[in-house]
Amino acid sequence: DKAKIDEAVKVLLDLKTKYKTATGQDWKPGAAPAANVQMADDAKVAALLAQIATQGDKVRKVKAEKAEKGVVDVE
């Protein structure tokens, strides 16, 4: 159980790192992208925000279900 949760959290942290690299800001729930982000990066930032939200939901679900080992696929 802990291994699955750790893996899901690892993916989430990786996405947050990519967001920080793209925007120069730490990700925070409900945060708007930085105003100084170039327009070309808007699509990339929007995609990262969606991925972070999706992965965060997965982490919460796994924790809530206390799923058996192997239930969550590594993505």
N, C-alpha and C positions, 0 to 999 in steps of 0.2 A: 504494500500500500504506500509506504513512504517513498519507495523508489519511483513509483508512477507519479506521485505528487511532485517529487523533486525534479523529474524530467519535464513535466508540464511547466513548472515554475522556471526552469532553465530556459525553455523556449520563450516564455513571456519576458524574462529579463533580457534575452538576446534581442527581441523585438523592440524593447524600450531603449536599448543601447543604439540600435539602428535609428530610432526616432530622434534620439539626442544628437547623433551624428548629422542627421539631415536638417535639424532645426536649431541646434545649439542650445536647446532647453531640455530639462528633464520632463518626462511625461507625467502628467497629473490627470486624474479622472476629470473629464469635462473641460479640459484645457483646450483653448483655441491655438492653432499653430502660430508661431512667432510672426510678428509683422515684418521682420527683416528677412524672411525666407523668400528666396527668389521664386518668381511665378512658375518657372520650369519645374521646381520641386514640389509644387502644390499637389500634383497627382500622386507623387511618391509619398508625401506626408499623409495624404488622405488614405492611401492604401495601408500604410503602417498603422494609422489610427484604427482602421477597421480590423487589421490583424491582431493588434493589441487587445481590442475589445473582445474579439472572438476567443483568443487564447485565455484571457482573463476569465471568461465564462466557463471555459473548459476546466481551468484550475479550480474554480469554485464548485463546479459540478462534481469533479473527482473527489474533492475534499468532503462535499456533502454526502455523496454516496458511499464514500470509503470503499471504492471499487476494488475488486480483486485484482491481483497482479496480472498484467497482460490485457486488461480491458481497454485501456487507452492506447491508441497507436501513437508512436512518436512521429511528429510531423515536422 
